Amino acid sequence: MSIKKITAVITAAVTMTTLTACKEKKVENDKPETPTVTTVEETSAPTETVETIPVETFPDYPISYPTIEKKRMDNVYEAEDSLMTEGLEFSDAIPEKKNKKEENDTEKPTAVIVAPYSGDGYVTGFKKDGSSYVVFEVDAPSNQHYDLSFSIASEKLVNCRVSVNDKETATFVTKEDNEFTLITLYGVFLTKGKTKIEICPLDGDLKLDYLKLSNNTSLSTIQYNAANSLSNEAAGESAKELMSFLTENYGKYTITGQYASDETNKELELIYQTTGKYPVIRFSAMHNSGSSFDSTFKDIDACAEWHYKGGIVGLMWYWEAPSKTKPSVYTKETDFRLSDAVTDIDIAKLTQEEIRGLYGEGKISEQCYGLILDLDNMAGQLMSLKNKGVPVLWRPLHEASGDWFWWGAGSVRDYKWLWNLMYTRYTEYFELDNLIWVWNGQNDKTLVDKNTFDIASLDIYLPAEKEFGSRYEQFLALQNIVGKDKLIALSECSTIPDMDISFRDNAVWSFFGLWYGKYLHDENGAYSDIYTNKDAFIKTYNSDGALSLDEYMKLREGEKLVPQYDESMTTTTTTTTATDTTDTSETSTTTETTAAVW
């Protein structure tokens, strides 16, 4: 594998759908009256390792994509001049704007009425069953990313599908004010030459004016200069060293990762048998049942063992709410409400005895006291990893933008209070200096203090028939929220990124974590093609853009990775100056809007 970063001067951002949520088993137990903080003091690593032989090995796959040639353009294609299905009609009638004219408005129109559309009119008469569509035939001047802007007016919300050369590319929803508005899909990659761009309203009629095709400039703003430092100024050497590796290789590689369902590592072994490679990161979703953390001991031991074998440890917490009657992770299954636990008293660095005193005096609620008991119990689990010298990618309170987990169901203020409580108690009171904090709030509203996390991540779940590609639009959106000084990672996914497309789109995630179960294997434990095609899975794990465990260990030891292919085969990105190809057709002034990332 080449250690050389393949630079891509590329631009873009198409809006897709982010689906977040993982379903986990529920384990019920009674909550103990007092906390139990159990730590393991072991510091030495096992000396024996067992090496298995892969069933099959595969060659390295070089990063490859068409040479990108940046050219400036801004062309307009009128809908009335496009190809369309039978039944669609042309109209030049001026749409009546919704909710714009007051009942007592007696103002007379001016003598000259300017049409709100471009050209001679627009296309309308789309069927509600999704059988009507318009095809624009464009001539792309070069291989590059383009912005596709559709001028559309609609009286109601209409779902629309956009396809490029008969392959679905994106979906969006119109506005409902009956005003012509530009709806833009950012960063669609087109190859040089003739291209068919189809738009199909799926559930209603609309007025389609034109397609505007422009060169994209947004994806070139993605940078990989994250700060080589940790939010916890007292972080230990193991965490600092791991963070240093992550930042030094950010944008050069995507680090492979897999969630393990239990301590047997069956998912990781399946990947090895399928691809000839192990993932670098072993992710674990730890559970507590009530306030019993007994079930996490095996997870902790498995994490330490993976560290000793040379890998990276990632942990998340399926925190069952501290309720004596309904201790569930899910909001709808518990009677616990975070708002009942919030207090203005600074309890983060108090001893359990002091906090118990506040509870006895009625100064904090039972819910608040229960949170502290759980936090301290989990701290004991993390302390055992600290004592074993294991740095941890720690991702608590995940998917906070949704309401399915109790910590995200209340107000943003309550969520941020809990985050700050955990961060301060773990870093200052328990002095857990082995944690690299991963924020997974997933939108700007849930953004916590940037001084309390090190990595920002997204969870992206797609339908089985959807390929991941790069999801650069979400990468860029998250970077715009947290800033370019934070690593951007894919903490959970249903299918894995395509390395060629990731580098093409300049969206190289720091790491990914594939969820277990149906996303990897069938009911018999064999590899499943449902979410990620087997050939694509093999290619990613053997790609020059992805780090597997053996390659990661070589880099950590200072060894350079030697490419197994002729470097002349690798495509490069070039920037050229081109003549402006702007169409001189007059267009009306429209309002610009984009589809939301979340």
C-alpha positions as CSV (number, residue, x, y, z in Angstrom):
1,M,0.0,0.0,0.0
2,S,1.3,3.4,-0.8
3,I,1.6,5.8,2.1
4,K,1.4,8.7,-0.3
5,K,-1.8,10.7,0.0
6,I,-3.6,10.9,-3.2
7,T,-4.5,14.6,-3.5
8,A,-7.8,15.4,-5.0
9,V,-8.7,19.0,-6.0
10,I,-12.4,18.4,-6.2
11,T,-15.6,20.0,-5.3
12,A,-19.0,19.0,-4.1
13,A,-21.9,18.1,-1.8
14,V,-25.1,16.2,-2.9
15,T,-27.8,15.9,-0.2
16,M,-28.7,12.3,0.8
17,T,-30.6,10.7,3.7
18,T,-28.9,10.0,7.0
19,L,-30.6,7.3,8.9
20,T,-29.5,6.9,12.5
21,A,-30.5,4.3,15.1
22,C,-29.3,0.9,16.1
23,K,-31.5,-1.6,17.8
24,E,-30.2,-3.5,20.8
25,K,-31.4,-6.1,23.2
26,K,-32.9,-5.1,26.5
27,V,-31.7,-6.6,29.7
28,E,-33.6,-5.9,32.9
29,N,-32.2,-5.9,36.4
30,D,-32.8,-4.2,39.7
31,K,-30.8,-1.0,40.5
32,P,-28.5,-1.4,43.6
33,E,-28.8,1.0,46.4
34,T,-25.1,1.9,46.4
35,P,-22.5,2.1,43.6
36,T,-19.9,-0.5,43.0
37,V,-16.8,0.7,41.2
38,T,-14.7,-2.3,40.2
39,T,-11.3,-1.8,38.6
40,V,-8.7,-4.2,37.4
41,E,-5.1,-3.3,38.2
42,E,-3.4,-5.5,35.7
43,T,-0.8,-3.6,33.7
44,S,1.2,-6.3,31.8
45,A,0.2,-7.7,28.4
46,P,-0.1,-11.4,27.5
47,T,3.0,-12.8,25.8
48,E,1.3,-15.5,23.7
49,T,-0.5,-14.7,20.5
50,V,-2.3,-17.0,18.1
51,E,-1.9,-16.3,14.4
52,T,-4.4,-17.8,11.9
53,I,-3.9,-18.3,8.2
54,P,-6.5,-16.6,6.0
55,V,-8.4,-18.7,3.6
56,E,-7.5,-16.4,0.7
57,T,-5.3,-13.4,0.2
58,F,-5.9,-10.5,-2.2
59,P,-3.6,-8.0,-3.9
60,D,-3.7,-4.3,-3.0
61,Y,-6.1,-2.2,-4.9
62,P,-4.7,1.2,-5.9
63,I,-6.9,4.3,-5.6
64,S,-8.3,4.9,-9.0
65,Y,-10.8,7.4,-10.5
66,P,-11.0,9.6,-13.6
67,T,-8.6,12.5,-13.9
68,I,-10.4,15.6,-12.6
69,E,-10.2,18.7,-14.8
70,K,-11.7,21.8,-13.2
71,K,-13.6,23.9,-15.7
72,R,-15.8,26.9,-15.0
73,M,-19.3,26.7,-16.3
74,D,-22.8,27.9,-15.6
75,N,-25.2,26.6,-18.2
76,V,-29.0,26.7,-18.2
77,Y,-31.2,24.0,-19.8
78,E,-34.9,24.9,-20.3
79,A,-37.4,22.3,-19.3
80,E,-39.6,23.0,-22.4
81,D,-36.6,22.0,-24.6
82,S,-36.0,18.7,-22.8
83,L,-37.3,15.2,-23.3
84,M,-40.4,14.4,-21.4
85,T,-43.0,11.6,-20.9
86,E,-46.3,11.7,-22.7
87,G,-49.0,13.8,-20.9
88,L,-46.8,16.6,-19.6
89,E,-47.7,20.0,-20.8
90,F,-46.1,23.4,-21.4
91,S,-47.5,26.5,-19.7
92,D,-46.6,30.2,-19.6
93,A,-49.2,31.1,-17.0
94,I,-47.9,33.1,-14.0
95,P,-48.3,31.0,-10.9
96,E,-50.3,32.6,-8.1
97,K,-48.1,32.9,-5.0
98,K,-49.6,31.3,-1.9
99,N,-50.3,33.4,1.2
100,K,-48.8,36.5,-0.4
101,K,-51.9,38.6,-1.1
102,E,-54.0,40.0,1.7
103,E,-57.8,40.0,1.4
104,N,-58.0,43.8,1.5
105,D,-55.1,44.3,-0.9
106,T,-56.4,46.7,-3.5
107,E,-53.1,47.5,-5.1
108,K,-53.3,47.3,-8.9
109,P,-50.6,45.5,-10.8
110,T,-48.0,47.5,-12.7
111,A,-48.3,47.9,-16.4
112,V,-45.4,45.6,-17.1
113,I,-45.5,42.1,-15.6
114,V,-42.2,40.2,-15.4
115,A,-42.6,36.5,-15.7
116,P,-41.1,34.7,-12.6
117,Y,-39.7,31.9,-14.8
118,S,-37.0,31.6,-17.4
119,G,-37.4,31.1,-21.1
120,D,-40.9,30.8,-22.6
121,G,-42.5,28.9,-19.7
122,Y,-42.3,25.7,-17.7
123,V,-43.4,22.1,-17.8
124,T,-46.2,20.9,-15.6
125,G,-48.9,18.1,-15.4
126,F,-46.8,15.5,-13.6
127,K,-48.8,12.4,-12.4
128,K,-49.0,11.6,-8.7
129,D,-47.9,8.0,-9.3
130,G,-44.3,8.9,-10.2
131,S,-44.6,7.8,-13.8
132,S,-43.9,11.3,-15.3
133,Y,-40.4,12.6,-15.7
134,V,-38.2,15.1,-17.6
135,V,-34.8,14.2,-19.0
136,F,-32.2,16.9,-19.6
137,E,-29.4,16.0,-22.0
138,V,-26.3,17.9,-21.0
139,D,-22.8,18.0,-22.4
140,A,-20.3,18.0,-19.5
141,P,-17.1,19.8,-20.5
142,S,-14.8,17.7,-18.2
143,N,-14.6,15.1,-15.5
144,Q,-15.5,17.1,-12.3
145,H,-18.1,17.7,-9.7
146,Y,-21.1,19.8,-10.6
147,D,-24.0,21.5,-8.8
148,L,-27.4,20.6,-10.2
149,S,-29.9,23.4,-9.6
150,F,-33.6,22.9,-10.5
151,S,-35.9,25.8,-10.7
152,I,-39.2,24.5,-9.3
153,A,-42.5,25.9,-8.1
154,S,-45.0,23.8,-6.2
155,E,-48.2,24.3,-4.3
156,K,-47.4,21.4,-1.9
157,L,-44.5,19.4,-0.7
158,V,-43.5,16.9,-3.4
159,N,-40.8,14.3,-3.2
160,C,-38.5,14.2,-6.2
161,R,-35.9,11.7,-7.4
162,V,-32.9,12.7,-9.5
163,S,-31.1,10.1,-11.7
164,V,-27.9,10.5,-13.7
165,N,-27.6,8.2,-16.7
166,D,-30.5,6.1,-15.3
167,K,-28.8,5.7,-11.8
168,E,-30.6,7.3,-8.9
169,T,-28.3,10.0,-7.4
170,A,-30.4,11.9,-4.9
171,T,-33.8,12.8,-3.6
172,F,-35.3,16.1,-2.3
173,V,-38.5,17.7,-1.3
174,T,-39.9,20.8,-2.9
175,K,-41.2,23.9,-1.1
176,E,-45.0,24.6,-1.0
177,D,-45.3,28.4,-1.6
178,N,-45.7,28.1,-5.4
179,E,-42.7,30.3,-6.0
180,F,-40.0,29.3,-8.4
181,T,-37.0,28.3,-6.2
182,L,-33.6,26.8,-7.0
183,I,-33.2,23.5,-5.3
184,T,-29.5,22.5,-5.5
185,L,-27.8,19.2,-5.3
186,Y,-24.1,20.0,-4.6
187,G,-21.2,18.1,-6.0
188,V,-22.6,15.5,-8.4
189,F,-19.7,13.9,-10.2
190,L,-20.1,13.8,-14.0
191,T,-17.7,12.4,-16.6
192,K,-16.9,14.4,-19.7
193,G,-19.4,14.1,-22.5
194,K,-23.1,13.5,-23.0
195,T,-25.1,12.9,-19.8
196,K,-28.7,12.3,-19.1
197,I,-30.1,14.0,-16.0
198,E,-33.6,12.9,-15.1
199,I,-36.0,14.5,-12.5
200,C,-39.1,12.6,-11.5
201,P,-41.7,13.9,-9.0
202,L,-42.8,10.8,-7.1
203,D,-46.1,12.0,-5.4
204,G,-47.5,15.1,-6.9
205,D,-47.5,17.8,-9.6
206,L,-45.1,20.7,-9.8
207,K,-43.9,23.4,-12.2
208,L,-40.4,22.7,-13.6
209,D,-38.7,25.7,-15.2
210,Y,-35.0,24.7,-15.9
211,L,-31.9,22.9,-14.8
212,K,-28.8,25.0,-14.1
213,L,-25.5,23.1,-14.4
214,S,-22.5,24.7,-12.6
215,N,-19.0,23.7,-11.6
216,N,-18.9,22.9,-7.9
217,T,-16.5,24.7,-5.5
218,S,-17.5,23.5,-2.0
219,L,-15.7,20.1,-1.7
220,S,-12.4,21.7,-2.3
221,T,-12.8,23.4,1.1
222,I,-12.5,20.1,3.0
223,Q,-9.2,20.0,4.7
224,Y,-7.3,17.5,6.9
225,N,-5.4,19.7,9.3
226,A,-7.0,18.6,12.5
227,A,-5.3,19.6,15.7
228,N,-2.8,17.1,17.1
229,S,-4.0,17.6,20.7
230,L,-6.6,16.3,23.1
231,S,-9.3,18.2,24.9
232,N,-8.2,16.8,28.2
233,E,-5.0,18.7,29.0
234,A,-4.0,15.9,31.5
235,A,-4.4,13.1,28.9
236,G,-2.0,10.2,29.3
237,E,0.8,9.2,26.9
238,S,-1.1,6.3,25.4
239,A,-4.1,8.6,24.4
240,K,-1.7,11.3,23.1
241,E,0.2,8.8,21.0
242,L,-2.9,7.3,19.4
243,M,-4.4,10.8,18.7
244,S,-1.1,11.8,17.1
245,F,-1.3,8.8,14.8
246,L,-4.9,9.6,13.9
247,T,-4.2,13.2,13.0
248,E,-1.0,12.5,11.1
249,N,-2.8,10.0,8.9
250,Y,-6.1,11.9,8.6
251,G,-6.9,12.3,4.9
252,K,-4.3,9.7,3.9
253,Y,-6.2,6.7,5.0
254,T,-9.6,5.6,6.3
255,I,-9.0,3.2,9.3
256,T,-11.2,0.1,9.2
257,G,-13.4,-0.8,12.1
258,Q,-16.0,-3.4,13.1
259,Y,-18.5,-3.7,16.0
260,A,-18.2,-7.0,17.9
261,S,-21.4,-8.4,19.3
262,D,-19.6,-10.3,22.1
263,E,-16.2,-11.2,23.4
264,T,-15.7,-14.0,20.8
265,N,-14.8,-11.5,18.0
266,K,-16.7,-13.7,15.5
267,E,-17.3,-10.6,13.4
268,L,-13.6,-9.8,13.2
269,E,-12.7,-13.3,12.4
270,L,-15.4,-13.4,9.6
271,I,-13.8,-10.3,8.0
272,Y,-10.4,-12.0,8.2
273,Q,-11.7,-15.1,6.5
274,T,-13.5,-13.0,3.9
275,T,-10.8,-10.5,3.0
276,G,-7.5,-11.8,4.4
277,K,-7.4,-8.7,6.6
278,Y,-8.4,-7.8,10.1
279,P,-10.0,-4.4,10.9
280,V,-7.9,-2.0,13.0
281,I,-10.6,-0.9,15.5
282,R,-12.7,-3.3,17.6
283,F,-15.8,-1.4,18.6
284,S,-17.9,-2.6,21.5
285,A,-21.3,-1.5,22.6
286,M,-21.4,-1.9,26.3
287,H,-24.6,-2.5,28.2
288,N,-25.7,-2.0,31.8
289,S,-28.8,-3.6,33.0
290,G,-30.3,-1.5,35.7
291,S,-27.1,-0.6,37.5
292,S,-25.5,-4.0,37.1
293,F,-22.3,-3.8,35.1
294,D,-21.4,-7.4,35.5
295,S,-22.0,-8.1,31.9
296,T,-19.4,-5.6,30.8
297,F,-16.4,-7.4,32.3
298,K,-16.1,-9.8,29.4
299,D,-16.2,-6.8,27.0
300,I,-13.5,-5.0,28.9
301,D,-11.2,-8.1,28.8
302,A,-11.9,-8.5,25.1
303,C,-11.0,-4.8,24.5
304,A,-7.7,-5.2,26.4
305,E,-6.8,-8.4,24.4
306,W,-7.4,-6.5,21.1
307,H,-5.1,-3.7,22.3
308,Y,-2.5,-6.3,23.1
309,K,-2.8,-7.7,19.6
310,G,-2.0,-4.3,18.2
311,G,-5.4,-2.9,17.4
312,I,-7.4,0.1,18.5
313,V,-10.3,0.0,21.0
314,G,-13.6,1.9,20.6
315,L,-16.4,1.9,23.2
316,M,-19.9,3.2,23.3
317,W,-22.5,2.9,26.0
318,Y,-26.0,1.7,25.7
319,W,-26.9,3.3,29.0
320,E,-30.1,2.0,30.4
321,A,-31.8,4.8,32.3
322,P,-31.4,4.7,36.1
323,S,-35.0,3.8,36.7
324,K,-36.0,1.1,39.3
325,T,-39.1,0.2,37.3
326,K,-38.2,0.7,33.6
327,P,-34.4,0.8,33.1
328,S,-34.3,1.0,29.3
329,V,-32.2,2.8,26.7
330,Y,-35.2,3.7,24.7
331,T,-37.3,6.7,25.5
332,K,-40.6,5.0,24.9
333,E,-39.7,2.1,27.2
334,T,-38.6,4.0,30.3
335,D,-40.2,6.4,32.7
336,F,-36.9,8.2,33.3
337,R,-36.7,11.8,32.1
338,L,-33.4,13.6,32.1
339,S,-35.0,16.9,33.0
340,D,-35.8,15.5,36.4
341,A,-32.1,14.9,37.0
342,V,-30.7,18.2,36.1
343,T,-29.4,20.4,38.9
344,D,-27.7,23.7,39.2
345,I,-25.4,22.4,41.9
346,D,-21.9,21.6,40.7
347,I,-21.7,17.9,41.5
348,A,-19.1,16.8,38.9
349,K,-16.2,16.6,41.3
350,L,-17.9,15.7,44.5
351,T,-17.4,12.4,46.3
352,Q,-20.2,9.8,46.4
353,E,-20.6,10.5,50.1
354,E,-21.1,14.2,49.4
355,I,-23.6,13.5,46.6
356,R,-25.4,11.0,48.8
357,G,-25.7,13.7,51.4
358,L,-27.2,16.2,48.9
359,Y,-29.7,13.5,47.9
360,G,-30.6,12.8,51.6
361,E,-31.1,16.5,52.2
362,G,-33.4,16.7,49.1
363,K,-31.1,19.1,47.3
364,I,-30.8,16.7,44.3
365,S,-33.4,14.3,42.9
366,E,-33.4,10.5,42.9
367,Q,-32.9,10.7,39.2
368,C,-29.7,12.8,39.6
369,Y,-28.4,10.5,42.2
370,G,-29.0,7.5,40.0
371,L,-27.1,9.1,37.1
372,I,-24.1,9.6,39.4
373,L,-24.2,5.9,40.5
374,D,-24.2,4.8,36.9
375,L,-21.5,7.2,35.8
376,D,-19.3,6.0,38.6
377,N,-19.9,2.4,37.8
378,M,-19.0,2.9,34.2
379,A,-15.9,4.9,35.3
380,G,-14.8,1.7,37.0
381,Q,-14.9,-0.2,33.8
382,L,-12.9,2.5,32.0
383,M,-10.5,2.7,34.9
384,S,-9.6,-1.0,34.4
385,L,-8.6,-0.2,30.8
386,K,-6.6,2.7,32.0
387,N,-4.8,0.5,34.4
388,K,-4.0,-2.0,31.6
389,G,-2.6,0.9,29.4
390,V,-5.4,0.8,26.9
391,P,-6.4,4.1,25.1
392,V,-10.0,4.2,24.2
393,L,-12.1,6.0,21.5
394,W,-14.9,6.8,23.9
395,R,-18.3,7.7,22.3
396,P,-21.0,8.3,24.9
397,L,-24.5,9.7,24.6
398,H,-24.6,8.8,20.9
399,E,-27.1,10.0,18.3
400,A,-28.2,12.8,20.5
401,S,-30.0,14.6,17.7
402,G,-32.7,11.9,17.8
403,D,-35.4,11.3,20.5
404,W,-35.2,7.5,20.5
405,F,-32.6,7.4,23.3
406,W,-33.5,9.0,26.6
407,W,-30.5,11.4,26.7
408,G,-31.6,12.9,23.4
409,A,-35.4,13.0,24.1
410,G,-35.4,16.1,26.3
411,S,-34.1,19.6,25.8
412,V,-30.7,20.4,24.3
413,R,-29.8,22.1,27.5
414,D,-30.3,18.9,29.5
415,Y,-28.2,16.9,27.1
416,K,-25.3,19.3,27.3
417,W,-25.6,19.3,31.1
418,L,-25.2,15.6,31.1
419,W,-22.3,15.6,28.6
420,N,-20.4,18.2,30.7
421,L,-21.2,16.3,33.9
422,M,-19.7,13.1,32.5
423,Y,-16.7,14.9,30.9
424,T,-15.7,16.7,34.0
425,R,-16.3,13.8,36.4
426,Y,-14.3,11.4,34.2
427,T,-11.4,13.7,33.3
428,E,-11.0,15.6,36.6
429,Y,-12.5,13.5,39.3
430,F,-11.6,10.0,38.1
431,E,-8.6,11.2,36.1
432,L,-9.4,8.9,33.2
433,D,-6.6,10.1,31.0
434,N,-6.9,7.3,28.4
435,L,-10.0,8.5,26.7
436,I,-10.3,10.2,23.3
437,W,-13.7,11.8,23.3
438,V,-16.0,11.3,20.3
439,W,-19.0,13.6,20.0
440,N,-21.9,12.1,18.1
441,G,-24.6,14.7,18.5
442,Q,-25.1,14.8,14.7
443,N,-26.3,18.4,14.3
444,D,-25.4,22.0,15.2
445,K,-28.1,22.3,17.9
446,T,-26.5,19.5,20.0
447,L,-23.0,20.8,19.6
448,V,-21.3,20.7,23.0
449,D,-18.3,22.8,24.0
450,K,-15.5,22.1,21.5
451,N,-13.1,21.9,24.4
452,T,-14.8,18.7,25.6
453,F,-14.4,16.4,22.6
454,D,-11.7,15.4,20.1
455,I,-13.5,13.7,17.2
456,A,-16.8,14.5,15.6
457,S,-18.7,11.6,14.1
458,L,-21.8,10.6,12.2
459,D,-23.9,7.4,12.2
460,I,-25.2,6.7,8.7
461,Y,-27.6,3.9,7.9
462,L,-28.9,3.3,4.4
463,P,-31.4,1.0,2.8
464,A,-29.9,-2.3,1.6
465,E,-30.0,-1.3,-2.1
466,K,-28.0,1.9,-1.5
467,E,-24.3,2.1,-2.0
468,F,-22.4,4.2,0.5
469,G,-20.1,5.9,-2.0
470,S,-18.4,8.7,0.1
471,R,-21.4,10.6,1.6
472,Y,-19.2,13.7,1.2
473,E,-22.3,15.9,1.7
474,Q,-22.6,14.8,5.2
475,F,-18.8,14.9,5.8
476,L,-18.7,18.5,4.7
477,A,-21.8,19.5,6.7
478,L,-20.3,18.1,9.9
479,Q,-16.9,19.7,9.2
480,N,-18.7,23.0,8.7
481,I,-20.4,22.6,12.2
482,V,-17.4,21.6,14.2
483,G,-14.5,23.2,12.3
484,K,-11.5,21.9,10.4
485,D,-9.5,21.4,13.6
486,K,-11.6,18.3,14.5
487,L,-11.3,14.8,13.0
488,I,-14.4,13.6,11.1
489,A,-15.3,10.0,11.5
490,L,-18.0,7.5,10.5
491,S,-18.8,5.9,13.9
492,E,-21.6,3.6,12.7
493,C,-22.7,2.5,9.3
494,S,-24.7,-0.1,7.5
495,T,-22.4,-0.4,4.6
496,I,-18.8,0.8,4.2
497,P,-17.3,3.6,2.1
498,D,-15.9,3.1,-1.4
499,M,-12.3,4.2,-1.2
500,D,-12.0,5.3,-4.8
501,I,-15.1,7.5,-4.5
502,S,-14.0,8.8,-1.1
503,F,-10.7,10.1,-2.5
504,R,-12.4,11.3,-5.7
505,D,-14.9,13.3,-3.6
506,N,-12.2,14.5,-1.1
507,A,-14.1,13.0,1.8
508,V,-11.7,10.6,3.6
509,W,-13.3,9.6,6.9
510,S,-10.8,9.1,9.7
511,F,-12.4,5.7,10.4
512,F,-15.5,3.7,10.0
513,G,-17.4,1.3,12.2
514,L,-19.6,-1.3,10.5
515,W,-22.4,-2.5,12.8
516,Y,-22.8,-6.2,13.4
517,G,-25.7,-8.6,12.5
518,K,-27.4,-8.4,9.2
519,Y,-25.0,-5.7,8.0
520,L,-22.2,-8.2,7.9
521,H,-23.5,-11.8,8.0
522,D,-26.6,-13.9,7.5
523,E,-28.4,-16.0,10.2
524,N,-25.8,-18.8,9.7
525,G,-22.8,-16.5,10.3
526,A,-21.7,-16.5,6.7
527,Y,-20.9,-13.2,4.9
528,S,-24.0,-11.5,3.6
529,D,-24.1,-9.4,0.4
530,I,-27.3,-7.7,1.4
531,Y,-25.7,-4.4,2.4
532,T,-22.2,-4.5,1.0
533,N,-21.3,-6.5,-2.0
534,K,-18.6,-9.1,-1.2
535,D,-16.3,-8.0,-3.9
536,A,-16.7,-4.4,-2.8
537,F,-16.0,-5.4,0.8
538,I,-12.8,-7.2,-0.2
539,K,-11.7,-4.3,-2.3
540,T,-12.1,-1.8,0.5
541,Y,-10.2,-3.9,3.0
542,N,-7.4,-4.3,0.5
543,S,-7.5,-0.8,-0.8
544,D,-4.5,1.6,-0.7
545,G,-6.9,4.1,0.8
546,A,-7.9,1.9,3.8
547,L,-5.8,0.7,6.8
548,S,-6.1,-2.9,7.9
549,L,-4.6,-4.2,11.1
550,D,-1.3,-5.5,9.6
551,E,-0.7,-2.2,7.8
552,Y,-1.6,-0.1,10.9
553,M,0.9,-2.1,13.0
554,K,3.6,-1.5,10.4
555,L,3.0,2.2,10.4
556,R,3.0,2.4,14.2
557,E,6.4,0.6,14.1
558,G,7.8,3.2,11.7
559,E,7.7,0.9,8.6
560,K,6.8,2.5,5.3
561,L,4.1,0.7,3.3
562,V,5.4,-0.4,-0.1
563,P,2.9,-0.4,-3.0
564,Q,2.2,-3.7,-4.7
565,Y,1.5,-2.1,-8.0
566,D,2.9,0.2,-10.6
567,E,2.4,3.7,-9.4
568,S,2.0,4.9,-13.0
569,M,-1.3,3.2,-12.9
570,T,-2.7,5.6,-10.3
571,T,-4.7,8.5,-11.7
572,T,-4.0,12.0,-10.7
573,T,-6.0,15.1,-10.2
574,T,-5.2,18.2,-12.4
575,T,-6.5,21.7,-12.4
576,T,-6.8,23.5,-15.7
577,T,-8.1,26.9,-16.8
578,A,-10.9,26.7,-19.3
579,T,-13.0,29.1,-21.3
580,D,-16.2,30.1,-19.7
581,T,-19.0,28.0,-21.1
582,T,-21.8,30.0,-19.6
583,D,-25.0,29.9,-21.5
584,T,-26.2,33.4,-22.3
585,S,-29.9,32.6,-21.9
586,E,-31.6,35.0,-19.6
587,T,-32.9,33.6,-16.3
588,S,-35.2,35.0,-13.7
589,T,-34.1,35.7,-10.2
590,T,-35.1,32.9,-7.9
591,T,-34.7,32.0,-4.2
592,E,-32.0,29.4,-3.5
593,T,-32.5,26.5,-1.1
594,T,-30.8,23.2,-0.4
595,A,-32.0,20.0,1.1
596,A,-31.1,19.5,4.7
597,V,-28.4,17.0,5.7
598,W,-30.3,15.8,8.8
